[in-house]
Amino acid sequence: MKSELKIVIFDGSFKTRPFINTVIKSLCEKHQIYVLGFDTRVDEKIKGVKYIDLGTQSNKLNLLWRSLVFSFKNLYKSGVFSDFFELLKLITHIDASGLKHFNFNLALKQIRPNIVHVQWISLLPYCETILKENSYNVVLSQLGYQLNVRPFVEAENEAYLKTLFPGIRGFHSVSEAIKEKSNVLYASPSKIDKVIYSGFNFNKFPSICSYKKTDALQLISVGRPHWIKGYDYMIKACKDLKNNGVNFHYTIIGAKGNEEVAYMINDFNLQDYVTVTDSIPQKEVYQLMANSNLLVLPSIAEGIANVIIEAMAIGLPVLSTRCGGVVELVTDNETGFLVPIRDASALSKKIQDFDTLSIEKINALRMNAREKVEQNHNITKMTADFEDLYYECLKHK
């Protein structure tokens, strides 16, 4: 039987994203889980998980207080005064950033974890010391913009990651496409890089929703207001749909504030055809998805989009660009529909083709999609994959 592990989850705050919350809930049934964070506000803590407050970023007094607490605890355990001298130097220079690094490192000293799982590449600066000293088994999650795009458009960031990646014990890639990107930055025969797909509790989706055609084709997208989401191409596709007499309505959830999208909607006279909203609670998102005809993901780049997995579980047909790991999930005309990236005409044509499909064809595709996500994106498989990654990192230390 494999031993119990002490696992630190470092997400930068206690407000861990839904995916990692699912991982934590599953792992804490067998292992000791610690969540480290600077922003300590959280609606509901996960039972059995230890939350370690590193101080509030917006409150220097709170940050300093946490530094003092960590220092006293470390002095009590070790009898060593060196941390106090370092703390005095940080206080003298009023170094808030230094205090945050100080608290992170002392928290790790007191926990002594087997694994430090860093959830975002942007958090790696806090890990520079432990990577240099090779003092812990650090695992890094690789997903989205921070690996897909930023290192390849910012030479300084690329150079920085190339210096840190060799010190990381293991990598969690959300898709094969992300793994390939990572290997461009750092490749080694000894590199441990495991593709682990997001796991979902399919009890939330006990059966796929019924599907019916509507007078106006209901299109929906979900995502933040960022250029990488490709909404400008979808708005151009909407202009084409309107010009071709297609009766439709397109809703973008969570993208309010995108000035380019707002301008295009007005410029193309699409005010009656396109609605853009702020972010809304997940339950409401699912309800809107269940009442829609087609989820559209027009992204330019993705690791793997969880909204596609959710749509496939709900029974909402998916149309996506061939971006990143999406092609590992969606097979064109079998579990969804695919078009090239940055191609508004292809989006428009595919939507028009979809509008002519029979209910029988759509339902067959929906069943295939549900079966695909149940097989590859269940919690049991995801948890086992993470455990395998952690134990492999320990084995190769």
Secondary structure, 3 states (H helix, E strand, C coil): CCCCCEEEEEEEECCCCHHHHHHHHHHCCCCEEEEEEEECCCCCCCCCCEEEECCCCCCHHHHHHHHHHHHHHHHHHHCCCHHHHHHHHHHHCCCHHHHHHHHHHHHHHHHCCCEEEECCHHHHHHHHHHHHHCCCEEEEEECCHHHHCHHHHCHHHHHHHHHHHHHCCEEEECCHHHHHHHHHHCCCCCCEEEECCCCECHHHCCCCCCCCCCCCEEEEEECCCCHHHCHHHHHHHHHHHHHCCCCEEEEEECCCCCHHHHHHHHHCCCCCCEEEECCCCHHHHHHHHHCCCEEEECCCCCCCCHHHHHHHHHCCCEEEECCHHHHHCCCECCCEEEECCCCHHHHHHHHHHHHCCCHHHHHHHHHHHHHHHHHHCEHHHHHHHHHHHHHHHHHCC
